[in-house]
Structure formats: structure tokens, C-alpha cells
Amino acid sequence: MVDKRLLVLGAGPAQLGVLAAARRLGLLVVAADRDPSAPGFRYAHRRAIVSVEDEQALERLARAERIDGVIAPGSDRPLAIAARIAHKLGVPHPLSPETAATASARQRERERFATAGVPQTEAVLCRTLDEIEAAAEAIGYPCLISAAVRQAQRGLVADPAGLPAAVAEALGDSRNDFCLVEALPGGAELTANGYVVDGELRPLTVTDEAGETPPTLDVPAVHAWPAAAPPEALEAVAAAAAALGVAAGPVTARVAIGEDGPRIVRLAPRLGGGHDAELCRVALGVDLNMLAVRGALGEPVRADDLEPGRQAGGACIRFLLAPPGELRAVTGLEDAYGLDGIRGIRVYRRPGHVFGEVRKPADRAGAVLAVGGDRDEALERAARALELIRFETVDAAALV
């Protein structure tokens, strides 16, 4: 694969693992991101400051760079674009344009699940405030409001008084004027990651949030492995992937476990965006980032490649949060690296970056990857590392 050219759509925190893997494989890496300070650009040979949703610009870039493959890891928004560009250029891609387009549209995905009988959380597509109010009343409070696009942040609404503000925020994240009103999943919510080979899902890691309160909904503070999952949960993930027509490549899914059994919250035929692949590598010895890159270039990925080579007792990702303000320095990294069980520390931003309220995953400051004899020990080790790492910020407004 040396000297092959890979276009990576995105250079943010969610793409760091794939970018690093591509470099390790000796590829010429072209990265596209609209953020000039995106942390993943340090792994790229070529940088393109362009939105990963600007399909025409990305296609021109792909043709000019004579790419051998394109990948959209950790993000739903460019998923269909990557598949269409690969199709137009005649380069390999694990997803067909149709499958990628369906998986990129939440309502279309839900309709496909319903047709195939895949158990999923209850949701109603609405356009007017009257429809939203009626749906929320039927589903019951508390409920969730989000834009009808992939990776839209869900807003928790406790009562009717909170609806107008939640709807306004959801529409601000939408390309249209549709909203989804979703039932609040009862019980645990799990994240399942696997890889599809010849149309068959090979499950790998299942994680949960270890009962810890996230900084905001859909922005976890931790992923802990292993998490208890009934067999029916993985069967639901496999059925969801099959319903979308996923024949090959990585899959990440969120599954709600309630009294009526597991239900799919979301499924995306891509790598997870919360360092799920790095966690899989230290937990099971399976390098999902490397396999996803190989798959994007048309290289064969076999079932044997997904057999665990080793298994830790427990593993986790704990995310770093920074106080609001302009970043001046990050301290304590060397001491944190020296702790037992610490397998990796990601710091997303350099001095000069301005941190604000944590509203989406990219607003986090970094992550710590840890292993232990069991998951509790891994969580404790990562927590000790977080105590040592400090983000020194100053009031950005005071500097103006």
C-alpha cells in the first residue's frame, strides 16, 4: 500500500486514529477540514481547508490528488459524499452510494429499519410546532428533540414549556425544517462496534458510560469496556446493518436496553468518533483504524483479521474537558503518561485555541486511554491521569 493516496474527510479529534494509521501504513495522506487548526492536519502530507460537506470541492480535490481511496471516519455528515466520490472516480469503497445515503439520513434509516422489522426506539418526524406538541404528548415527557439529520445533538425536554426552545435549537442544526421527537430510552444505553465481512457483522467491543453524568446529552464523559450486553442487542445491531445493505466495513451503533429488550437508537456504517477503534486495539488487539484504511483502499479484510489477539481485563476512554477561555498551556502530561495502565493521551488543541461551552464532541479537550485488570481498575487509572492533566486558560474576552 506504500505510495497509495488516501483522502480523509475530516481532520478533527474523531479522525486522529485513522490519520495516524494511514501514516503508519506509508500512505500519502490528504486531509480535508474547514478548520485550519484541526489537530489531525499534523498527520497529513497535503491539507485542504474545505468543508467536508462541500461535495464539488472535495471531488475536485480527489481528482487533482489522483486518490486511490476515500474515507469518512467518525462523522456521519460526509459519509454519503465519500461513497459518491469513490463511485465517480472508480476507486474502491466499502459502501455503495445508496447504502451511504440511507445511513446518512436519519428518517430514511428509521424507515428502512421499520420495513426490516429491526427494533428501534420510538420517534416521530414532525414539521410544525403543533405536530411536535402532539408527538411529544403521545410519546410522553421527558422526550428528546433533534434535527432530522445524522449526528444532530438531541435535546432533553422535561415538559411542554421547554418545547419551543428545544425546537429552535434543533432547527438551527438542520438543513430543513423537520424535527424528530424521540422517546427517552429507558435503561442502559450501550455503544457497540464491529466490522462487517462479506455481509456478516463481527461484533467487537460493547461499551457503556459507567453511570457517569456527561457534560451534555450525546457527549459522553467516558466509554468503559466491557459492558454487559444481552445477545439480542448484538443481534439487533447485525439486523440493522443488514437492513441498510452494509456488505463490508466498520459499524458503530447505539443500543438502548429497556424492559422490552434492546432497541437501536442509531447505527452508522463507519468508525466511531469517540476513539472507539483505539479502545478496541488495546482491549482486544484488533486495530480497527488499520482495517478501515485497508478496506477504504480495496484491500481484503478477512474474518481472521478480527480475531482478538490478546484481551485486557478492562479498558476505558475518559475525556478531558478544559475550562472556558483561551488555552495557554497543558501541564501534567508526562506524569500522567507515567501512571500504570495508561496507553494513550490525546490533546486536541494547541495554545491559542479558545474553549467554550461543551455542546458537541469536538468541544472536548482530549482523551485518556487506559487498561486494567478489570474495567473498574481501568476507570480508576484513567481518573488518576485526569487529575494530573491541567488546561491553563485565560478569559478570552479580557485579551481583546
N, C-alpha and C positions, 0 to 999 in steps of 0.2 A: 504493500500500500504506500510505500515511500514515494514521494513526489506527486501523489494524487492531491487534488484540490477539493476541500470541503468548505461549503458556505454554511455558517452557523447563524441562524436568525435569533438575535439577542446576544448581549454580552453582559447581562446583569448577574446578580447573585445566583439566579436559577440556572444559568448556563455555565457556571465556572467549571463544574466537573467534566462536562463534555469537551469544553475548550482545552482543558488540561490533558484529557485523554487523547484528543486529536494530535496535540503536540507530541505526546509520548510515542504515538504511532508513526511519527515522522511525516505527517501530512503538512501540506501548505494550507494554513488556516485563514479563511476570510471571514471576518465577523461584522455583522451589521447591527447597529443600535442607534437610536436617535440621541442618546445621552453621551456626549463627548467624554464624560468622566466614568463611563461604565467600567466596573472593575475587571470584567473579562477581557477587555482590549489588551491587557498585558500579555495574553497568550496568543494574540493574533499576529500573523505576518502582515495582513492587509486589514485596514479598518475603514468601514464605510459608515459615515454619520447619516443614517437614514432610518426612518421608522420601519419597524418590521411589519407594518400594515400597509406600506406603500408598495403594492404588488408590481406596478410598472417599473419603478426604480429598482426594485430587487431583481426583476427579470433582466433588466439591462445590465446590472452588476454581475449576475450569474453568467450571462453570455460573454461579457467582457473578460471575466476571470477564467472562462472555459472550465467551469467546475465539473467535478466528477460525481458530486453528490451534495445534497442539501438536507439540513436537519433543523427542526424547531423544538428544542428540548425545554421542558419546564414552563411552557406557556401555551395556552390554547389559541391565542389570537392569531399567530402566524401559521397554525397547523395546516389549514387548507391551502394557504399560499405556497407553502413548501411543496406540497404534493402537486399542485398545478404547475409550478415552475419545473419540477423534475419531469413531469409528463411532457411539457412543451419542449424541453431540451433533450428529451430522450435519455435521461440518466436514471439509474435505479432509485427506487424509493419503496419503503415497506408498505405505504398506504396508497390506495387508489384515490384519485381526486374526489370521487363520490363519497367514499368512507370518511375521508378527512373533512369534507364539507358537512356531512351529517354530524360528525363528532364535534364540530366547531359551533354548531347552532343548538342551544340547549333544548328548545322546544322540539326541533326535528329529532334530536336524540331521544327525548322522552317519548315521542310518538312511536319511534322505532322500537323502543323497549316495550311499550304497551302492546304493539302488534305481536311481538315475540313472546309476550307473557312474562317478561322479566320483572320481578318485584322491585318497586321503586317507591320512594317517598311521595306523598300526595302533593300535587301542585296544580295551580290553575293559571292559565295565561289570560291576562287582563289588559284592557286598553284605557278604560275610563275610570275615574275615581269611584263612580257608582259600582262598576264591576268589581273593582278591588275591594270595596267595602263589603259587597255581598260575598265575595270569595273568602275574605278573612272571617266573616261571621260564620260561614259554613264550615270552614276548616277549624276555627276556634283559636282563641288567643291563649298564650302568645303564639305568634306566627312569624314567618320570615318573608321579607320583601326584597326582591333583587331585579336587576335588569335582565331581559331575556337574551343575554349574550353570555358566552363562556367566560369563566373566571370573574364574573361580576361578584362584587362583595355583597354578602347577604346582610340585611339589616334586621335586627330583632325588634318586633313591635309588640309591646305588652298589652295595649288596649287601643280602642278606636281613636283616642286623642293623638296617638303617635303616628297614625297612618299618613297624614299629609306630608310631614317632614320626611318620612321614610320613602314615600313615592317620589318626592322631588329629588332626593339623593340618588335613588335608583335610576331615574330618567337621565340624570346627569352623567351616568356611566353607560348609557345606551346609545346605539346608533338609530334607534327608532323610538316610538312612544309606547312600547309594550313592557309590561312588568310580569313577573312571576310571583304569585302568592304561594308560599310553600308551608306545609305543616312542619312544626318543630319536631325533629326526630327524637323519639324517646329512647332512653337507654344510652349505651355507649356508641360512639362514632369512631370507626376504625379507618385506617388507610392501608390499602392492600396494593402491593407492587408485584408485577410478574412480567413474563416475556412470552409472546405468542410465537410458536414454531409450527409451521405447516397447519395453521388454523387452530392449534390446541394451546390453551393457556397453561404455562408452567408457573404456578404460584411461587413466590419467593418470600418477601417479608410482609408481615402484618404488624402495624404499629398503632399505638393509641397516644393520647396526650397525658397519660399518667395522672389524670384527675386534676391537673393544674389549670388555673384560670388563664386564658390567653389575654394578650393586651387588647385585642378586639376580636370580634367574631371572624372566623376564617383566616386568622393569623396566629397559628399555634405558637406556644412558647416552647414546646418540646414534642419530639417524636420518640417513643420508647418501644423497644423490641426485646423479647417477643410479647405480643398481645394475644390474649385468648380469643379465638375466633371459632365459632361452630363451623363444621364442614359446609353447611348450607350457605354460609357467607361467601366462601370461595367458589361454590357452585354458581351463585348469583353473579359474581364477577365474570366467570367464564361465560355464562349465558349472555351477559351484557356485551362482552367483547365480540361474541359470535353474532349477536343481533346487529351489530354495526358493520359486520363484514371484515373484521380485523384478521388478516391472514398471517401477519408477521409483525414483529417489533414489540417495544415495551408498552406496558399498560399500567396506569395508576388509577385507583378508584377509591372513593369514599363510600363506606357502607354503614348504615345505621342499624344497630342491633336492638330491636324492641321486643315487646311481649308477643307480637305477631310474627317474629322471625326477622331475618335480615332483609333490608331494603337498600337498593342502590340510591345514593344521593347524587353522585356524579361519576362518570367514567371518562377518561381521556386516553387515547392510544398514543402515549408519549411517555417520556421520563417524568417523574415527579419533580416539582420545583423546590422541595424543601430538603435537598441533599439526601433524598431517599436512596439514590444509587450509591453514594459514598457509605451510607449506613449498611446497605446490602453487602458491600465489599468487605467491611470489617466484621460483619456478623456472620456471613456465610462463605466469604471468599469468592463470590461471584461479582465480577466487575461489569455492572450494567452499563456504565458510561462507555466502556470499551466496546461492548457488544452492540450498543445502539449506534456507535460510529461505524462499526463494521457493516451493520445492516443498512445504514444510510448510503453506503458505497456499493451495495450489492454483494458484499462478501457473505458467504454462508454462515449462519448461526444455527448450530445443531443443539439437540436436546442435551447432549453430553456437556456442552459449554455451560449449562445451567445447573449442573450437579454441584452441590456445595463441596468446596474443597476443604474447608475447615468450619468450625462453628464456635463462636464465642458463647459464653453463658448468657450474656445480655449486652445490649448496645443502645445508645441513645444519641439524639441530637438535641442540644439545648441552644436556643437562640439568644444572641446578645442584643440588648437594647441600649441606646445611648440617650442621655438627657438632651432635651431640645437645645439648639444653638449651633454655632459654628465649631466644627471639630478642630482642636489644636493638637492633640496628641492622644495616642493609645499606649497605655502602660500596663505592665504586668504580664505581657505575653510570654516572656522567657520563663518566668516562674510557673505559669500555667502549663506550658509545654512540658515542664519537668515533673509534673504530677503523674502518678501511676495511672495507666489506662487511658491517657489522652492520646487519641490517634489523629487528631487534626483540629486546627483552629482556622476559621475563615474570618478575616476582617474585610468588610465590603468597601469601606470608604477611606479616602486619604484626607489628611488635614486640608481644611478649606471647605469641605462639604458641610452643608447646613442640614441638620436633623430637625424634623418637626414631629407632629403627632403621628403615631403609628396607626395607619389606616389600611395598609396593604403589605404583603410580604416583603416587598422591596424596601420598605421603610425601616426594616430591622437593620442592626448594625453589623451582625456577623453571626457565627455559629461555632459551637464546640462539639466535636465528635468524640465519644468515649465508649470504652468497653469495660466489662467487669465479669466477675464470676456469675452474676445474675443481673437482671435488669435494675434492681434496686441499687446494687453497687455501682453500676454504670451511671445511674442518675446522680448518686452521691458524688462520684468523681467529677462529673461534669459541673455539678453545682459548686464544688470547691474551686474549679477553674474559673467559673463566672465571678466568684468573689474576688479573685485576684486581678481580673482584667478591668481596667478603668478607661472610660472615654472622657477625656477632658474637653469640655465645650465652654464657649462663652456666648453671651447674649448677642446674636447676630445683629439685632436692631441697634444695639449700643455702639456697633462698629461703623454705622453709617454716618 
